[in-house]
Each structure stands twice: as structure tokens, then as C-alpha cells.
Amino acid sequence: MIFILLPIVGLIISNAYEKHMVASLKNELSAYSYSILAIIEVENNLLIMPDQLLETQFNVSQSGLYAVLTSSSTTIQNNTAEKPSTKSIKLWSSQSLLAPWQTTSFQQPLLGANAFYQAEIDDQAHYVYSLSVSYGNEEQPFPMTLHIIKQQKDLTQMMAEFHRQLMLGLAGLMLILLMIQYLWSIWTLKPLKNLKTELSDVEQGKSERLTGTYPTELNQVTEQLNLLLSAEQKQRQRYRNALSDLAHSLKTPLAVMQTQKELSVLTQEQLSIINVIIEHQLRKAQSAGQSSWYLGTAVEPIANKLINSLTKIYRDKSLKFTVNIQHECNFKGDESDLLEILGNLLDNACKAAIKEVQLEIKLSVNSMTIIIQDDGVGIAPAVREDILQRGTRADTYQHGHGIGLAIVRDLVKSYQGSMHIGSSEQLKGAKFTLNFPL
């Protein structure tokens, strides 16, 4: 609105000022004309004018203000069918006018009338005020026209200076208004910026609720968000507690049954399978998944903790761990889920590896990528597809990639992520690539 309205206001002011200046000039030239008419004398049809005029500009050569007296005469052509032509005759001019001018540029208004117009004289623009009067009596009239001429250059320079000052003033005003609007927007939008910062902190797990003070327009939003966060946390905690209780209640009878000596080998195997399935399903159900949109977990500390633990566990293999984690990587989910994903994949990589395991975690614009590679024998292409299919038995995986992959697969899907299994070009073993949207 500033860029549209201020130029329009400037144009209106400029046009109004120009009209005012032209009207003032007309009044000025009209006043000059009456001052000259007051000193004109006519005797015996002869024009008598003083040598000097009261206005000094009429007495200074090429001052830009001139006065000319003309009379008109009618000439009849030989062919009477043609209209008579009117010829203007110069009677007198002020001392400021040295060069002879052709009077054809001047208008001849009717007796007692005046005209204000622009005329090109010697290739220069001039304003002219012409007034027709008559001296003498009815028997011997002496009509004449007084022309007051002023150069347009002075008015043009004045208007140009006014336009320059106006543009500078409007530009300064525009900058001031823009600065005021900018500061005003910063002040008025500060609560929204604070809300964005608090939401980011909640999302990254740095805070559990919104604690800032907000204006009336945002109070209801922040209160409802806090209620939603609190309800979700309590519901998730109750859900996990219930699942934990269920797990303990199921495992105890199973443990008792497995201690019975009279059970057959087949029954013992089936009980072990039931125990594994219960553990797998409970872990999958306890994952936070998308419900934990507000959680954020720093990846680097968890990864380093796992690497240190695996180094001790697989000390006999003397594995080399290459870790490359981009700073400020945050997993948008529960810490236990991230620990489960990285723990299973790294543990399987250590089991399959011969000498080296690599972990790389990096961020892009819209996703976080986790890449885990080992120098083992890898996973056959036919088995890769089976691993990614839902319901595949864990004991069909080879070379250490066991039930942990089923847990990882389900956890990744719960966060709307993707998992790709391939071959490592560098280490020639298995390569797991996980992508999580941010």
C-alpha cells in the first residue's frame, strides 16, 4: 500500500502545485498588464510611452519578462471572393526585448477580453497574457492589444526543483513508514515467533509443554496444545504400563510351564516360539511411532553409547567402527525406539562383520538418513525382499540378521520411514539405508 499510495499522493500534489503556479503566473502577468495600461497615453492617434517602466525587469535586456503592444489591421485582397486577412502591427515593446519578434505568435482577443496561453517564440516556450483595449473616443478609436510575455524556463526550473524535493521527501517518508511497519511487525509477530520456538523445543524433546505468556488471541491455542500434550503423554504412559504388566503376566506362566520336565520337546519349542512372539509384539506395540510427534531425541549420544557397548561385547573380533554423524541430528521420535533401531542394526552388523562396521547419519532438507554397513558376506537379494515383507519369520534370515530386523522394520514403518537393504560398495557386505521424514 505504501508503494502504491505514496506515488499517487505525490502525483496529485505535483499536479495541484503546477496548476497553482500557472494560476499565480497568470495573475502576475495580469497585474503587470494593468500597471502598463495605466501609463499609456494616446494623443492625436499617436501612442506615447515612458522610457522606463516601474517594473525593473521590463527595463533589463533579456530579463525574461517582456511587454509588447500591437494593433491589428485588415487587408482586402484584389479578389473580393477571398476573406480579408488580419495583420498584427507592432506598436511598442519594452526595453527588455531587443531582438525583433514576429507578432504572428500572439493571439488577438476581442476588445475587452483577455487570453492566457503558451507560445513558441524563437524556439523557446513562453507564457503570454494578451489583453485587448481601446483608447480614444467613439469617433477616433485606438484599439490595441497588450501582450505580457514571460519565459517558461523559470517556472520549469522551479517545478523541477519542487518535484525533486517532493520525490526526496516522499522517498524519505516511504523509508520511515517501511521501517515503522517493519518494527511494528516484529513487535506484533514476536508472540508467534516465541510460539514457534517453544513448539520446536517441544518437538525436539527439550520441553514437555508450552510455558510462555501469550496475548489473548493465542491463549486458547496454547492452552489447548498443552492439554493435548499432557493427555497424550498420560495416555501413552498408561498404555505402556498396561503392556508391561501384560508382558510380565504372560511371561511368568510361560516360564513356569517351561520348567515342567514332563513336557515334550515339541511343546518346549512351541512355548519358546510363543515367548519370542510375545516379546516381539509387545516391543512393537510399545513403540511411540507417530503419536510422539512432539518428541525429539539427539542421535549422536545414543549412537556413541551403543558403539562403546558393542566394542566391549565384540572385543574378541577386534572390530573397527567408523562413525560419521552430522551435528544436530535429531530423531523425531521416542528414545527407546531409536535405541531399538540402532541397537538391532548395529548388533546384527557386528555379528555379520569380519573386521569393520560403518555408521553414517546425515540430514537433508526433508529427511534424516541412517546408513549401516559391514564387511560380512551380505544378504542374498532373494532374502532382502522377504525381510521387507510383513509376517516373514525371523529365523529365515541369515548370517546374524535375526529377529531384530523384524522389530526394526515395524518401527521404521510406524514412523512413516523407509528401509532399503543392499550391498556395500566399499565394504562388500550388507548395507542398510533408513530414511525418516522430518
C-alpha positions in Angstrom: 0.0 0.0 0.0 2.9 2.4 0.7 4.4 1.8 -2.7 1.0 2.4 -4.4 -0.5 5.2 -2.3 2.6 7.5 -1.8 3.4 7.8 -5.5 -0.3 8.6 -6.2 -0.3 11.2 -3.5 3.0 12.7 -4.9 1.4 12.9 -8.4 -1.7 14.6 -7.0 0.4 17.1 -5.1 2.6 17.8 -8.1 -0.3 18.4 -10.4 -2.0 20.7 -7.9 1.2 22.6 -7.3 1.7 23.0 -11.0 -1.8 24.3 -11.6 -1.4 26.7 -8.6 1.9 28.1 -10.0 0.4 28.6 -13.5 -2.6 30.4 -12.0 -0.3 32.5 -9.9 1.7 33.4 -13.0 -1.5 34.3 -14.9 -2.4 36.7 -12.0 1.1 38.1 -12.0 1.1 38.8 -15.7 -2.4 40.3 -15.4 -1.2 42.7 -12.7 1.7 43.7 -15.0 -0.7 44.4 -17.8 -2.9 46.7 -15.8 0.2 48.6 -14.5 1.3 49.2 -18.1 -2.2 50.2 -19.3 -2.3 52.8 -16.5 0.7 54.7 -18.0 -0.3 54.5 -21.7 -1.2 57.8 -23.3 -2.7 58.4 -26.8 -2.6 61.9 -28.4 -3.8 62.5 -32.0 -3.8 58.8 -32.6 -0.2 58.6 -31.5 1.0 56.2 -28.8 3.1 57.8 -26.1 5.0 55.5 -23.7 7.6 56.4 -21.0 11.2 55.4 -21.4 11.3 53.4 -18.2 8.6 51.2 -16.6 8.1 50.8 -12.9 8.9 47.0 -13.1 12.6 46.9 -13.5 12.6 43.5 -15.4 10.9 45.3 -18.3 14.0 47.7 -18.4 16.7 45.0 -18.3 17.7 43.4 -21.5 16.8 39.7 -22.0 15.4 39.6 -18.4 12.8 37.0 -19.5 9.8 39.4 -18.9 8.7 41.3 -21.9 5.8 43.6 -22.9 4.6 44.2 -26.5 1.8 46.5 -27.8 0.2 45.5 -31.1 -2.7 46.7 -33.3 -4.4 44.8 -36.0 -5.2 46.0 -39.5 -7.4 44.3 -42.1 -6.2 43.9 -45.6 -8.6 43.4 -48.6 -7.2 41.2 -51.3 -7.7 42.0 -55.0 -10.0 39.0 -55.3 -13.0 40.1 -53.3 -14.2 36.5 -53.0 -11.4 35.8 -50.5 -11.8 36.6 -46.9 -9.9 39.6 -45.6 -6.7 38.9 -43.7 -5.8 40.3 -40.3 -2.3 41.6 -39.9 -0.7 42.4 -36.5 1.4 45.5 -36.3 3.9 46.1 -33.5 3.4 49.5 -31.8 5.8 49.3 -28.9 7.9 46.9 -26.9 9.7 47.0 -23.6 13.5 47.6 -23.4 14.0 44.0 -22.2 13.1 42.9 -25.7 16.0 43.6 -28.0 15.5 41.0 -30.8 12.7 41.7 -33.1 9.9 39.2 -32.7 7.3 38.1 -35.2 3.9 39.1 -33.7 2.2 36.3 -35.5 2.7 34.1 -32.5 0.4 36.3 -30.4 -3.3 36.0 -30.2 -5.7 38.9 -30.7 -8.6 38.5 -28.3 -11.8 40.5 -28.7 -12.0 44.0 -27.4 -12.2 43.9 -23.6 -11.3 40.2 -23.5 -8.0 38.5 -22.4 -6.2 35.3 -23.2 -3.6 33.3 -21.3 -1.7 30.7 -23.4 1.7 29.2 -24.2 3.6 30.2 -27.4 6.8 29.2 -29.0 9.0 32.3 -29.6 12.5 31.8 -31.0 12.2 28.1 -30.3 11.6 28.7 -26.6 8.4 28.2 -24.6 6.8 31.3 -23.2 3.6 32.1 -21.3 1.7 35.0 -22.8 -1.1 37.1 -21.3 -2.9 39.1 -24.0 -5.5 41.9 -23.2 -7.3 43.9 -25.9 -8.3 47.5 -25.1 -9.2 50.7 -27.0 -8.0 54.3 -26.3 -9.6 57.4 -27.8 -13.2 58.1 -28.4 -16.0 56.7 -30.5 -15.2 58.9 -33.4 -11.5 58.1 -33.3 -10.9 54.7 -31.6 -7.4 53.5 -31.0 -7.6 49.7 -30.4 -4.5 47.8 -29.3 -3.5 44.5 -27.6 -1.1 44.4 -24.8 1.0 41.2 -24.6 2.9 40.4 -21.4 5.4 37.6 -22.1 7.4 35.6 -19.6 9.8 32.8 -20.2 8.6 29.3 -19.2 12.2 28.3 -18.2 12.0 29.9 -14.8 8.7 28.1 -14.0 10.1 24.8 -15.4 13.2 25.0 -13.2 11.0 25.8 -10.2 8.7 22.9 -10.9 11.7 20.6 -11.4 13.2 21.6 -8.1 9.8 21.1 -6.4 9.4 17.7 -8.0 12.9 16.8 -6.8 12.2 17.9 -3.2 8.8 16.2 -3.3 10.3 12.9 -4.5 13.1 13.1 -1.9 10.5 13.8 0.8 8.2 11.0 -0.3 11.1 8.6 -0.6 12.2 9.5 3.0 8.7 9.2 4.2 8.4 5.8 2.5 11.5 4.6 4.2 10.4 5.8 7.5 6.9 4.2 7.1 8.6 0.9 6.0 10.9 1.0 9.0 7.9 1.6 11.3 6.0 -1.2 9.7 9.0 -3.5 9.9 9.5 -2.7 13.6 5.7 -3.0 14.2 5.6 -6.3 12.5 8.5 -7.6 14.6 6.8 -6.5 17.8 3.4 -7.8 16.8 4.7 -11.1 15.5 7.0 -11.7 18.4 4.5 -13.9 20.2 4.2 -16.1 17.1 8.0 -16.4 16.9 8.1 -17.3 20.6 5.4 -19.9 20.0 7.3 -21.3 17.0 10.5 -21.6 19.2 8.6 -23.3 22.0 6.9 -25.8 19.6 10.4 -26.6 18.2 11.7 -27.2 21.7 8.8 -29.5 22.4 9.2 -31.3 19.1 12.9 -31.9 19.8 12.2 -33.1 23.3 13.8 -30.1 25.1 10.5 -29.3 26.8 7.2 -31.1 27.5 4.8 -28.2 27.3 4.4 -24.5 26.3 5.3 -22.2 29.2 5.4 -18.8 27.6 3.0 -15.9 28.1 0.9 -15.1 25.1 -1.7 -12.4 24.1 -5.4 -13.1 24.3 -5.6 -14.2 20.6 -3.1 -17.1 21.2 -4.1 -18.0 24.8 -6.7 -20.5 23.8 -4.5 -22.2 21.2 -1.6 -22.6 23.6 -3.8 -23.9 26.4 -5.4 -26.5 24.1 -2.0 -27.6 22.9 -0.8 -28.1 26.5 -3.9 -30.1 27.2 -3.3 -32.2 24.1 0.4 -32.8 25.0 -0.5 -33.7 28.6 -3.3 -36.1 27.6 -1.1 -37.8 25.0 1.8 -38.2 27.5 -0.5 -39.7 30.1 -2.3 -42.0 27.7 1.0 -43.2 26.2 2.4 -43.9 29.7 -0.8 -45.8 30.8 -0.6 -47.8 27.5 3.0 -48.7 28.1 2.4 -49.6 31.7 -0.5 -51.8 30.7 1.6 -53.6 28.1 4.4 -54.1 30.6 2.0 -55.6 33.1 0.7 -57.8 30.3 4.2 -58.9 29.4 5.0 -59.9 33.0 1.7 -61.7 33.5 2.3 -63.8 30.3 6.0 -64.5 30.8 5.6 -65.8 34.3 3.2 -68.6 33.4 5.3 -69.4 30.3 8.4 -69.7 32.5 6.6 -72.0 34.9 5.4 -74.2 32.1 8.9 -74.4 30.5 10.3 -75.7 33.8 8.0 -78.7 33.7 10.1 -81.8 32.9 7.2 -83.9 31.6 6.7 -81.6 28.6 7.7 -82.9 25.3 10.4 -81.3 23.1 7.8 -80.1 20.6 5.9 -78.4 23.4 9.1 -76.8 24.7 9.8 -75.4 21.2 6.3 -74.1 20.8 6.5 -72.3 24.2 9.8 -70.7 23.2 8.2 -69.5 19.9 5.2 -68.1 21.9 7.7 -66.3 24.2 9.5 -64.8 21.2 6.3 -63.7 19.5 5.0 -62.1 22.7 8.3 -60.2 23.2 8.3 -59.0 19.5 4.7 -57.9 19.5 5.0 -56.1 22.9 8.0 -54.2 21.7 6.2 -53.2 18.5 3.2 -52.1 20.4 5.2 -50.1 22.9 6.9 -48.0 20.2 5.9 -44.4 20.2 5.6 -44.1 16.4 3.8 -41.1 15.0 2.0 -40.5 18.2 5.2 -39.0 19.6 5.3 -36.1 17.1 6.5 -33.8 19.8 9.4 -35.9 20.9 12.9 -35.3 19.8 16.0 -37.3 20.6 19.6 -36.4 20.0 21.1 -39.1 17.8 24.9 -38.7 18.5 24.9 -39.5 22.2 22.8 -42.7 21.7 25.0 -43.9 18.8 28.2 -43.3 20.7 26.8 -45.1 23.7 25.9 -48.1 21.5 29.3 -48.2 19.8 31.1 -48.2 23.1 28.9 -51.1 24.4 29.3 -53.1 21.1 33.1 -52.5 21.2 33.2 -54.3 24.6 30.8 -57.0 23.6 32.7 -57.9 20.4 36.1 -57.3 21.8 37.3 -60.7 20.6 36.6 -59.8 17.0 38.6 -56.5 17.2 36.1 -54.7 15.0 36.8 -51.3 13.6 33.9 -48.9 13.9 33.8 -45.9 11.5 31.3 -43.3 12.7 30.2 -40.2 10.8 27.3 -38.4 12.4 26.2 -34.9 11.2 25.9 -32.4 14.1 22.5 -31.6 15.4 20.8 -34.7 14.1 17.6 -35.3 16.0 15.3 -38.3 15.7 11.7 -37.2 15.7 10.6 -40.0 17.9 11.0 -41.8 21.2 14.5 -42.5 22.6 13.7 -46.2 23.2 12.6 -46.6 19.6 15.8 -45.1 18.3 17.8 -47.3 20.7 15.9 -50.3 19.4 16.5 -49.5 15.8 20.2 -48.6 16.0 20.9 -51.3 18.6 19.4 -54.1 16.4 21.0 -53.0 13.2 24.5 -52.4 14.7 24.3 -55.7 16.7 23.4 -57.6 13.5 26.2 -55.8 11.6 28.7 -56.8 14.3 27.6 -60.4 14.2 28.0 -60.5 10.4 31.1 -58.3 10.1 34.6 -59.6 9.8 36.7 -56.6 10.6 34.8 -53.3 10.1 31.4 -51.7 10.7 30.4 -48.2 9.4 27.7 -45.9 10.7 26.7 -42.7 8.9 23.8 -40.4 9.9 23.1 -37.3 7.8 20.4 -34.7 7.4 18.9 -33.4 4.2 16.1 -30.8 3.7 13.2 -33.1 4.5 14.7 -36.3 5.9 17.3 -38.0 8.1 19.2 -40.9 6.6 20.9 -43.7 8.6 23.4 -45.9 6.8 24.9 -49.0 8.4 27.4 -51.2 6.5 29.6 -54.2 7.3 32.2 -56.2 5.6 30.5 -59.6 6.0 29.1 -61.9 3.3 26.0 -59.7 3.0 22.4 -60.7 2.5 21.2 -62.5 -0.6 18.9 -60.5 -2.9 16.1 -63.0 -2.7 16.1 -62.8 1.1 16.2 -59.0 1.1 12.7 -58.8 -0.3 11.4 -61.4 2.2 12.8 -59.3 5.1 10.9 -56.2 4.0 7.6 -58.2 3.7 5.3 -58.2 6.7 4.9 -61.5 8.6 8.2 -63.1 7.5 9.6 -65.5 10.1 12.7 -64.2 11.9 14.5 -67.5 11.8 14.7 -67.4 7.9 17.3 -64.5 8.0 20.9 -65.5 7.6 24.3 -64.5 9.0 23.2 -62.9 12.2 20.4 -60.8 10.8 17.7 -62.3 13.1 14.5 -61.2 14.8 15.9 -57.7 15.3 15.2 -56.9 11.7 11.6 -57.6 12.1 11.4 -55.2 15.0 13.4 -52.5 13.0 11.1 -53.0 10.0 7.9 -52.4 12.1 9.4 -49.5 14.0 10.5 -47.8 10.7 7.1 -48.2 9.2 5.5 -46.8 12.4 7.4 -43.5 11.8 6.4 -43.5 8.1 10.1 -44.2 7.2 11.6 -46.5 4.6 14.3 -49.2 4.8 16.4 -50.4 1.9 18.7 -53.4 2.1 21.6 -53.6 -0.4 25.2 -54.4 -0.8 28.0 -52.1 0.4 30.2 -50.9 -2.5 33.0 -50.1 -0.1 33.0 -52.9 2.4 31.3 -55.5 0.1 28.9 -56.7 2.9 25.3 -55.7 3.8 24.2 -52.2 3.7 21.0 -50.9 5.5 19.7 -47.5 4.5 16.9 -45.9 6.6 15.1 -42.7 5.7 12.9 -40.8 8.2 10.9 -37.8 7.2 11.4 -34.6 9.2 
